[in-house]
Amino acid sequence: MTHSLNEIEAMSKRAARGAGLPWGLAEEAAKGTRWLSAFSFPGTEMLAGLLVLNDRLPAVDFSPTTLADHWSAPAGRMSPLIAGAAMSDCATHMEAGQVIEMENVSFPLLVVPFAGGAALRLGVPVSVSWEGARLTTDGQRLCVQGARTAILAPHAPQLSCAAPAEMTGQSEPVMRADVDPDAWEKLAGFAHRTYAPATESSRLLGAGAGLSDND
Amino acid sequence: MDDLADEMSAENTATFRIAGAMTVGRLREVLCDVYGWALETDWSLPANKARAWYVSEEKLEPRLGQRFEEPIEEYEQPLAPGRDATQLFAALAHWPDKTPVAEFLLRHPEHRHSVRRAQIANRAPYAEIRDNTISEDVLPIDMLRCKLAFFGAMHFDPRSDRWVRICMYGNAPYPEELSTRDGDFWVYPDAKES
């Protein structure tokens, strides 16, 4: 089944929020999933996998302890959304030639969209590499090197982000994406947690028309 | 007027990314500039936060509810930018001016959406609603009209202060008329077609 990128973004944002992420990180999760989907990667499957793994656990446990040297998380596995967002926030470090090294990153492909954001900010391509995979982007296009199993790995012991990187053989984004029905159902389950159950009082007090929009 | 349509959408890919190198001191200045009205609002008063925006299971669209009378607060959407910016401002109070925002956000991901919003409004002044969206006396009808007008809605018919009935494509040509009528004027039936 295919979905528009807008649908994927909206579902991902609600799902990430439903799994306990703060709104700002849910926004990042949504943009990232959309971005991966536009390059025909199973972004929704990766996000669903991550949300199941860290469901309602404190974000700080999977965050880098510091933004200096090697990044590692106290819980022993790093969230690619939190680490990716921090990498994008620190994009100017890479401008100065620093390679950002991370340890034990869950679903490393989810870091790559943040490289896109960093590349747009720096104006040069940024590469993200882990065992058997290297993805480079200038924010608009993506250059993919490595076997699919390595690219879709659920865990990377080491991951590095660097700029400027060289782009070779690029793919262009598409407007709709194939979505795995199981992943979509998982995301919908998380998203459902963000919906307030209707009550008689909310029907009377809430905004919008009641169940019937007719007079 | 025709060229205005080209300016009605904004490509936000680049501005969505947070500028983490911005200092805490600069962020404070931006917050004072963009959210000055909010920083002067007493958010402890129930009247200033009496409403909450949430998505109902029943209709799957944003609704405005009564924070203190309905069990909706845990489902609240991030649609109170003034209150959230004030919380961010308070959380920054003891941070040194020179610290990069990236360091603050690593410890406080709960303020990430507010930092983003402040940085966007700093570049695009019309990106933000500069009033209290959860006040006891908020009337979202004007925001609704503005947004619906962008969609091409006409004949605004408020059914209450919470929702408005509209007409889409009124006077629009039928397919067989498309080649003979001027597509620019059907929304203004009184205007003379050239």
Interface residues (C-beta under 8 A of the other chain):
Chain A: R14 L21 P22 W23 G24 L25 E27 E28 K31 A59 V60 S63 P64 L67 I82 A85 A86 S88 D89 C90 A91 T92 G117 A118 L120 R121 G139 H192 T194 Y195 A196 P197 A198 T199 S201 S202 R203 L205 G206 A207 G208 A209 L211 D213 D215
Chain B: T13 A14 F16 R17 I18 A19 G20 A21 Y54 V55 S56 E57 E58 K59 L60 E61 P62 R63 L64 G65 Q66 E69 E70 P71 I72 Y75 P78 P100 V101 A102 E103 L105 L106 R107 P109 E110 H111 R112 H113 S114 V115 R116 P140 R159 R162 W163 R165
